Amino acid sequence: MSASFEEENTSDAGIILPKRALLVRICLCLAFLTLAVYLRTIQFDFVNFDDNANVYENGLVASGLTLHGFINAFVHGSLANWDPLTTLSHMVDCQVFGLWAGGHHLTNVLLHTATVVLLFLVLQSMTGRLWPSALVAAIFAVHPLHVESVAWVSERKDVLSGLFFVLTLGAYLRYVRRPGKGSYALVLLGLALGLMSKSMLVTMPAILLVLDWWPLKRTDGWKKLIVEKVPVAALSLAATVMAFWAQEQAHAVEALDKAPLGLRLENVLVSYVTYLWQTIWPANLAAYYPYPVAGLPLEKVAIAALVLAGITALVIWQRKERPYLLAGWLWYAMMLVPVIGLVKLGNQAYADRYMYLPQIGLSIGVIWWLAGVGEKLASIHYIRWAAATVSIFLLASLAYTQSLYWKNTEALWTRTIAVTDRNPLAHYDFGTWLLQHNELDKAQHEFETAVQQRPDYASALNNLGLVLFYKNKPDEAIPNLIRALQLDPSQYTALNNLGGCFIMKGRDADAEPQFRQALRLKPDFDDAHFNLANLLARRGETNEAIQHYQAAVAGNPRDYGALNNLGSILLKGGRTKEAVPSLRKALALNSAKTEARDNLNQAVWNLATAPQSSLRDGPLALEIARQLNELTKGQDPAFLATLAAAEAENGHFDQASVAVSKAQAIALREGDKANAALLGEQLHLYEQKLPFRDTNLPVPIVKWSN
């Protein structure tokens, strides 16, 4: 069964051009248009809207492409999604660009650009229409509704799945023209890769059946066509199962009593019409649209139902004369089914990103209809082209402006708050960003607003309590944290924060159960391990404290406080050689802080002067002592004294004498006669070619991090 295609005469300024040359020129123009709008996103930062969990705070992803990470991408879902290929793409970006956000944005832009060009080529090949295909691709390239998918690093799943979606359509066209197992295998491969990027492509079997009707005109034997799609449907079913598994694992599928069927159906109707309106008038777009938990106005639902019914009736009525209208409408309506809210996933009412691929169907229907009108009214040929050019320019300008709101977290949430009503999540995420930047008063205002708008917002109550804790107001913080735990007993961060408030009030006995319960809920919670370890260390329960410090470091290898305190407690217990690696790592993380530096100097002193030979390590002591003196610029007598002891332990008595003499001179200049005298005794030993073994010499105090 073959498809029917109409040829189109192509010319430029009256000069007949080879079709391939014109295709190349259009492809280059589409690529340039896309890059002109989006290339500046390489100057943008990550945002705290899932980018943290997906990339820069995700240890497996941030580590780059590893075997463990590769396996984990397939075995575990990411943020309530099963999208292993998307996760792997983030890993590759981290491997290549590290945590430079611009590189991650660049990948999104290049993927979107490739999809734009391929969409044009596939549509042109499928329909035989050059300029309508180019216009649909141009709208896809620059429509403001697609900014979220391209300018948001976490929406890699959209641009990646979009690329495989278009490649699958191209593979299907090849199969239609040249049927065979190899051609069909390419269809399945493209779809499998797309589904592993984003499960929204589960509607592909239905989309292919629509394309069979128009433009491919494979209308003989629908039963055969349906049977032909069984392997495609099997892949989609498997992806659906995996998607629900990931959502259930993350508890992202809302309970029916929280989202009644009636409310969900109302939101479905209104969302379909909202997407239509945003396609026509893409203004006041936001990163997050709150779900209408209080219900929707009846008149709004009724109008939405009438609009949808009217459009559906119209395209069915026109199905023979203008089949592209029904094909485009079905494309739009069916592709949105997985995310339209029949099953409520998450808390948003709708989202710009969900229109990334469905909008192509709307564009096809409208552009093909306009092309038909233009062909019947040749006199408006130039007006048609002028209108198309102006429309694309306006859309590109709006998309360029819209992308600015994704440049960083502050811009994203201030814009979202400005264009939406009662948006507690936006206030919460903006408050979190402010908290991370130590703007406590502003953060408190945002969290209070979030709680005012949604009194049962446990996470906002928790963060409000944390702000008050940082402001040294534990009495105000505690009620908020207790309320958060009443609403959600699984809030392990609230337990940890409540424990911190009890510590601040000197109530260690009340704090300990909070930390231990937090660890029962999340055994790898490094903050709770650290806080519990500090509490145990103060009580002298050294062995268990060490275990929790080690767990804290395992959970966060860049935790300065845990590394320093682990080294400190090991040092106090006489386990100097075990303490050194932790203290060196702590110092490397933050050389400006004095605790790790002083504790490491203590460790070096022990390594150089311990009476027992088994406890000494001269070469290591000398290596670190020299580094510490470089750090202190050779002006701290305690560090110079330790350097002298290390030099002497290695038999470098002349160097030891120089170092201790300098230390003695500084001590005398500072009026510290007692230390100067002790340093003089040390100098006397070095002049006799003897190492120092006097443990009574003052050394730096072991210090702790809070």
C-alpha positions, 0 to 999 in steps of 0.5 A: 500500500503506497502513499500519495504525495503532491509535488510543489513547484519551488522557486526563488525570485523567479529562478528555479532552484534544485529542490535539495538546495532549497531544502538546505537553505530552509533548514539553515534558516530554521536553525538560525531562527532557533539559535537566535532565540535560544543560544543566549541561554548558555549564559543562564544558570540552573534553577531550583525547580528540579535542576537541583535534584536532577543535576547539581545536587544529584551525586550520581548525575554530577559524577558524570557517566559511570557504570553505577550511574548507568545501571541506576538510571534504568533501575530507579526513576528520577523525580517520579519519572522513568526516563533513563535516557534523559538521566544518562544525557545529564550524566554525559553533560556533567562528564563534558561540562561539569556543573557549568550550567551553560553547557547543559543549556547548550545541549537543550538548544542543540537538541531542539534545533535538530528537532526543528530541522527534522520536523520540517524535513519529515513533514515535507517528505510526508505531505509533499508541501514545502512552505506549509511544512517550513512554517509549522517547523518555524512555529514549533521552533519559536513559540513561547509555550516551548521556552520552558522545554528548551530553557529549563535544563530539567526539561531535557526530557522534552527536547530529547523525546521530541527528537526521537519522536520526529525520528520515529515519524521519519522511520515510519514514513520509510516503512510505509514507502519500503515495507520490511522488517528492517524498516519496522525495527527502526520505528520500534527503535526510535520509539523505544529511545523516545519512551526512555526519554519521556513516557509521554510518547505512549500515544504514538500508536494512535498518532501513527493511525492518524497519519495513516489516514492523513497525509499518508492515505493508507485507508484500505483495511483499517484492521490490518493497520491496527494489527500492524501497530501491535508491537508499537502499542506493546512498547507504549504499554510497557512504558506506561507501566514503568511510568506508573511504577516511578510515579507510585514509588515517588508517591506522585499519583494523588489519592482520589479523595484529594483530587475527586474525579469531578474536579479532574474532569473539570480541569481536563476540559478547562486545560484543553481550552487553556492550551488553545488560548495560550497557543493563540495568545501566549501571554503571562506564561509561568513555570507553575500553575496551581491546581484549582483545589477549590474547584472551577467556576461552572460557567468556565467549565461549561464554556470550555465544554462548548468550545471543545465540542464545537471544534470537534464537530467542525473538524469532523464535518470538514474531514473529507474536504479538509482532512488535515483539520481532523488529523491535527485536532486528533494529534493535539487531543490525543498527545495530551491525554497522558498529561491532561490530568485524568490521572492527577500527577503532581500538583500543577493544573497544566504546564507549558512543557506539555504542549511541546509536541501536541501543539504541532498538530494544531499548527498543521491544521491551521497552516494547511487550512491557511495554505488552502485559503491562499491558493484559492485567493491568489491575490493575497499571496503577498499578504499571506507571506507578510502575515506569516513573516510578521507572525514568526517574528512576533512569536520569536520576540515573545519567546526571546523575552520569555526565556529571560524569566528562566535565566536564574531562580530569582527571575523565574519565581518573581515572574511566576508570582507576578503572573499567577494568583495564590501560588504557594509553591512559587512562594515556597521555592522562591523562599528556599532560594532566599534562604540559601542566600541567607536573606532570612527576612525575605525568605520568612515572608515567602514561607509565611505567604505560602502557609497563608495560602495553603495552611497544610503546606508541611514543607513550607512550615518546615522551612519557616521553622528553619528560618526562625531557627537561623534567626535564633528564635527557637520558641517561634520555630518549634510550633511550626516544625511540630505542625509540619510533622503533624501534617506529614510525619515523614518530614525527616528534615522537620525532625532534624530541624526540631532537634536543632531547636531543642539543642539551641534550648539546651534540651539534648535529651529531647533532641536525640529522639528527633535525630534518631527518628529522622534517620529511621525515615532516611538512613542516609540523611547526612545532616541528622548523622552530623547533628546526632554525632555532635550530641554524642561527642559532647556526651563522651560517647565517642565510638557511636559519634565516630560512626555517625560522623563517618555516615555523614561524610559518606552521605556528603563527602564535601561536608566540611563540618563532618570531616573536621569533627571526624578528624577532631574526635579521632585526634582526641582518641589518639587515632592521629593517623586515621584523623589526618585524611579527614582533616586534610579534606576539610582544609581543602574544602575551606582553607579560610576556616581555622578549625581544620587548619588548627586540628591538622597542625595538632595532628602533624605535631603528634606525628612528629613528636609522639614518644612512641615510634609507631605513632610517628610518621616523619615524611607525612608530618613534614609534607603537611607542616610545609603546606600549613606554613605556606597557608599561614605565610610562615608568620604563626609561631605554633605552625612554625614550631610544628614545622621545626619538629617535623624537620627535626624528625626527618633529620633536618636539624638546621632547617628545624633550628631556623624555623623554631628561631623564627617562631621564638622571635615572633613570640617575643615580639608579641610579648609571649615570654612563656612560649618563647622560653619553651621554644628556646628549649626546643631550639637547644635540642635541635642544635644538639641534633636531637628531635623533640619529644616533649609533649608539654609544649603548647600546641593548637587546641582541638576545635569543633564545627557546629 
